[in-house]
Amino acid sequence: MAIITLPNQLNVLPGESFTVPITIDDATDIEAIDLVLTYDTDLLDITNEDVQLGDLLDNFTFVPNVDDSSGQIILSAFNVSSLTSGAGELFKLNFQVPDDAATGSTTLDLVEELDTQQSRINEGVIPATLVDGSVTIDSGEISPGNDDSVTSPDTEETPLTETTEVAKIEQEFIDLRDITGLQSVDFVVNREAAFDNFVGFYRIDSLEGNIGEINPNDANITPEAYLAAALDNVVAGVDLSVGNQQTTTVEAELEGGDLLAPFIIANGRLDELLDNDASNDPQVYFPFVGINQDGFDHIRLEGENTFGFEDLPNGGDRDYNDLAIQVNFT
C-alpha cells in the first residue's frame, strides 16, 4: 500500500508564501494518480498556476483544477508508461497567506471522495493511505504555540533548570537537549474516547526517530524491532491516562539532555507489552508514519504545547482528541 503524505505543523506568517509538497513512499507501477484536497479559504489562497508537478511525475501529463472560492483542489496526472520505483514528491502546492489572515491552525485534508471526484492511484487498482497535513498561521511572536521555540511563559523570572536554557517543543517531541539538570513538567491529560488509552514518552537520538542504529524510516526495520527499542528507552514516571470525558494533571521531572517522543497504546497498558505474552499485546502508534503498521499519522502537535492522538486504525474520525495532552514547563 502506498502512503501519500502532506507535511504536518507548517508554521507561516500573514502575507507569506510557502510551498507544500505532496509526497509518496512508494511510486512503483503508478501510471495515473488523482488527488482531492480541501483547505480553509479564509487562511490560504492558491491558483492553478501555483500548482506544479513534483520530481517523481516530471514526465506526466498534468491537469490541476483549483477552486479557491470553495477551497478544493483536484489534481490529475497520467503517463503512457508506469513508474518503476521511487519515493518523493508528487506535487507542489504554492500557497499564499492573506495579509489579514487570523492566527490559528488549519488542516490540509486529502479526502478519499468529494462529490464525483476520488483520490486514487491507477483508477483504484493500487490502494493508498492518505495522511493529512496542517498549517499554523503565526503572529511572529515567540509563544507557547510557536513550534520554533516553545517556552514556558515565566522563564524570564524563574530559570527552568540550572542553566539559562529553556525546554521547548520541537515538532512532535519534547526537546531537552539544551537543558542541564531536571525539568519540571505538568502534563494535562484529557480524553474523548471509548478506548482506555495510555500515552508515554521514550528517548530518541534524532528528530528522525533513531534509537541508536534503529531507524524507523528504514524499510528493513520491523515495527516489532522498533517497539522493543522504544520500550527499552521509556521515560519512567510519565504514565498518562484518564477516564473518558475527564481531565487530570500528572506532574513529572524530566532529565535534561534528552529528546523525547510520545507514543500511544490503544486501549491498553505498558505492562501488557512487557509481560512476554505477545497474545495480549495492544496496538502501539509512534510519531513516525513509516513504523506504524497502518501507515497513518496518529500523533500531532495541535498548538499551545498540546499533543493530539487518534487511537483507531487509519485514523478513525481524525479529530485527534481521543487523548489530548498539554505540556506545561514549570
C-alpha positions in Angstrom: 0.0 0.0 0.0 1.3 3.4 -0.9 1.3 6.2 1.6 0.6 9.8 0.3 1.6 12.4 2.8 1.2 16.2 3.4 3.6 17.9 5.9 2.4 18.4 9.4 2.7 21.6 11.5 4.0 24.1 9.0 4.4 27.5 10.6 3.8 30.6 8.4 3.1 34.3 8.8 0.3 36.5 7.4 1.3 37.7 3.9 3.8 34.9 3.5 4.0 32.5 0.5 5.1 28.9 1.2 5.3 25.5 -0.6 3.5 22.3 0.5 4.9 19.1 -1.1 2.7 16.1 -1.5 4.9 13.0 -1.2 4.6 9.3 -1.6 6.7 6.5 0.0 6.5 4.0 -3.0 5.6 5.0 -6.5 6.0 1.6 -8.1 3.7 0.9 -11.1 2.0 4.3 -10.9 0.7 5.5 -14.3 -2.2 7.6 -13.2 -3.0 9.5 -9.9 -5.9 11.6 -8.8 -6.0 13.5 -5.6 -8.6 15.6 -3.9 -7.6 18.2 -1.3 -9.5 20.7 0.7 -8.3 23.8 2.6 -9.6 26.9 4.5 -10.0 29.8 2.1 -10.0 32.3 5.0 -6.4 31.4 5.8 -4.9 30.2 2.5 -5.1 31.2 -1.2 -3.9 29.3 -4.3 -4.5 29.3 -8.1 -3.9 26.7 -10.9 -0.6 28.5 -11.7 0.5 27.8 -8.2 0.3 24.0 -8.5 3.3 22.1 -10.0 4.4 18.6 -10.6 6.9 17.1 -8.3 10.1 15.4 -9.5 8.6 11.9 -9.5 6.0 12.9 -12.1 8.2 15.1 -14.2 7.2 13.4 -17.5 3.5 13.0 -16.6 0.6 15.0 -18.3 -0.9 17.2 -15.6 -4.3 18.7 -15.1 -4.8 20.9 -12.0 -8.2 22.2 -11.0 -8.2 24.7 -8.2 -11.5 26.2 -6.9 -10.3 28.9 -4.4 -13.8 30.0 -3.7 -14.7 26.7 -2.1 -11.3 25.6 -1.0 -11.0 22.5 -3.2 -8.1 21.2 -5.3 -8.4 18.3 -7.8 -5.0 17.0 -9.1 -4.8 14.6 -12.0 -1.6 13.3 -13.6 -1.1 10.4 -16.0 1.5 8.9 -18.3 1.7 6.2 -21.1 4.3 4.2 -19.1 4.3 3.5 -15.3 6.9 4.4 -12.8 9.3 1.6 -11.9 10.0 2.6 -8.3 10.8 5.6 -6.1 9.7 7.8 -3.2 9.5 11.5 -3.3 7.3 14.5 -4.4 4.2 14.0 -6.5 3.0 17.6 -6.5 4.0 21.0 -5.1 1.3 23.5 -3.9 2.4 27.1 -3.5 0.0 28.7 -1.1 -0.3 32.4 -0.2 -1.4 33.5 3.3 -3.6 36.7 3.1 -2.2 39.8 4.8 -5.2 39.9 7.1 -5.4 36.2 7.9 -6.2 35.4 11.5 -3.7 33.4 13.6 -4.5 29.8 14.3 -4.2 26.3 12.9 -5.9 24.7 9.9 -5.8 21.3 8.2 -4.9 20.4 4.6 -7.2 17.5 4.0 -6.6 14.8 1.5 -10.1 13.3 1.0 -11.0 9.9 -0.4 -14.1 11.2 -2.2 -15.7 14.5 -2.9 -18.8 14.7 -5.0 -17.8 12.7 -8.1 -14.1 13.1 -7.6 -11.9 10.5 -5.9 -8.3 10.2 -4.6 -6.9 7.1 -6.2 -3.9 5.5 -7.9 -4.3 3.8 -11.2 -8.1 4.1 -11.0 -8.1 2.5 -7.6 -6.0 -0.6 -8.5 -3.2 0.4 -6.1 -4.5 1.1 -2.6 -3.3 4.2 -0.9 -3.3 5.7 2.6 -3.9 9.4 2.8 -2.1 11.4 5.5 -3.4 15.0 6.1 -1.3 18.0 6.8 -1.7 21.1 8.9 -0.6 24.7 8.8 -0.3 27.2 11.7 -0.7 30.9 11.0 1.6 32.6 13.5 1.7 36.2 14.7 5.5 36.0 14.5 5.9 36.3 18.3 7.5 33.6 20.4 4.7 32.0 22.4 3.7 28.6 23.7 2.0 27.9 20.3 5.1 28.6 18.2 6.9 25.4 17.2 10.2 27.2 16.5 10.8 28.0 20.2 8.1 26.9 22.6 9.0 28.1 26.1 7.3 28.4 29.5 5.8 31.9 29.8 7.5 32.6 33.1 11.1 31.7 32.1 12.4 35.2 32.4 11.6 35.4 36.1 12.3 31.8 37.1 15.0 29.7 35.3 13.7 26.3 34.3 16.9 24.5 35.2 20.5 25.0 36.4 21.2 26.8 33.2 19.6 29.7 31.4 18.5 27.5 28.5 14.8 26.6 28.1 12.9 23.5 27.2 10.8 23.5 24.0 8.5 21.5 21.8 10.3 20.5 18.6 7.8 19.2 16.0 6.1 16.4 17.9 8.8 16.0 20.5 9.9 17.4 23.9 13.4 18.8 23.3 15.5 19.0 26.5 18.9 18.7 24.7 19.9 22.2 25.8 18.8 21.6 29.4 21.1 20.8 32.3 19.6 19.1 35.4 15.9 18.3 35.9 13.0 20.0 34.1 9.7 20.1 36.0 6.7 19.4 33.8 2.9 19.3 34.2 1.0 17.0 31.8 -2.7 18.0 31.5 -4.5 14.9 30.1 -8.0 15.0 28.6 -9.8 12.1 27.0 -12.7 11.9 24.5 -12.7 8.2 23.5 -14.2 4.9 24.3 -10.8 3.3 24.3 -8.9 3.4 27.6 -5.6 4.6 26.1 -2.1 5.2 27.6 0.5 7.7 26.5 4.1 7.7 27.5 7.4 9.1 26.2 10.6 7.5 25.1 14.1 8.7 24.4 15.2 9.1 20.8 18.6 10.2 19.4 17.4 12.4 16.5 14.3 14.2 15.2 14.1 11.4 12.6 13.3 9.0 15.5 16.5 7.0 15.6 17.2 4.9 18.7 20.8 4.0 18.4 21.2 2.3 15.0 17.5 1.6 14.7 15.9 4.0 12.2 12.0 4.0 11.9 12.3 5.2 8.3 14.4 2.1 7.3 12.3 -0.4 5.4 14.3 -3.2 6.9 13.3 -2.2 10.5 10.2 -4.0 11.6 7.5 -2.4 13.9 8.3 -5.1 16.4 12.0 -4.2 16.4 11.3 -0.5 16.8 8.8 -1.2 19.6 11.3 -3.2 21.5 13.9 -0.4 21.3 11.3 2.2 22.3 10.3 0.1 25.4 13.9 -0.1 26.4 14.0 3.7 26.4 10.7 4.6 28.0 10.7 7.5 30.4 9.8 6.3 33.9 7.1 8.1 35.8 5.3 9.6 32.8 2.2 7.3 32.6 -0.6 9.3 31.1 -4.2 8.1 31.1 -7.6 9.4 32.3 -11.2 8.4 32.4 -13.4 9.2 29.4 -14.5 12.9 29.3 -12.3 13.7 32.2 -9.1 15.7 32.8 -6.2 15.1 35.1 -2.8 16.6 35.7 0.3 14.5 36.0 3.5 16.1 37.5 6.9 14.8 36.4 10.5 15.7 36.3 12.5 15.0 33.1 16.2 14.7 32.7 18.0 17.4 30.8 19.8 16.4 27.6 17.1 14.1 26.4 14.9 14.3 23.2 11.6 12.6 23.9 9.0 11.3 21.6 5.4 10.3 22.6 3.7 7.0 21.9 0.1 5.9 22.4 -1.0 2.4 23.4 -4.5 2.0 22.0 -6.9 0.5 24.7 -4.1 -1.0 26.7 -1.3 -0.5 29.2 2.5 -0.7 29.2 2.6 -3.9 31.4 0.8 -5.8 28.6 3.7 -5.1 26.3 6.3 -6.1 28.9 4.8 -9.4 30.1 6.4 -11.6 27.4 2.9 -12.7 26.3 2.5 -11.4 22.7 -1.1 -12.7 22.6 -2.3 -9.8 24.7 -0.2 -7.0 23.1 -2.3 -3.9 22.3 -1.6 -1.7 19.3 1.1 1.0 19.6 1.4 4.1 17.5 4.5 6.3 17.1 5.0 9.8 15.6 6.8 8.2 12.7 4.4 7.1 10.0 6.8 4.6 8.4 6.9 2.4 11.5 3.1 2.4 12.3 1.6 -0.8 10.9 -1.3 1.1 9.2 1.0 3.8 7.8 -1.1 6.5 9.4 -0.1 9.6 11.5 -1.7 9.1 14.9 0.0 11.9 16.7 0.0 15.6 16.0 1.1 18.8 17.7 -2.1 20.8 17.9 -0.6 24.1 19.2 -0.3 25.5 22.7 2.1 22.7 23.5 -0.7 20.2 23.0 -0.3 16.7 21.5 -3.4 15.2 19.9 -3.8 11.5 19.5 -6.0 9.2 17.3 -6.5 5.7 18.7 -8.2 3.8 15.8 -6.5 2.2 12.8 -6.2 4.5 9.8 -7.1 7.5 12.0 -10.7 6.8 13.0 -12.6 10.1 12.8 -9.3 12.0 12.6 -10.2 14.7 15.1 -7.1 14.0 17.2 -8.8 14.4 20.6 -9.0 10.7 21.7 -6.3 11.9 24.1 -5.1 15.5 24.2 -2.1 16.2 26.4 -0.9 19.7 27.1 2.7 20.1 28.2 3.4 22.9 30.7 7.0 23.6 31.7 7.1 24.8 35.3 
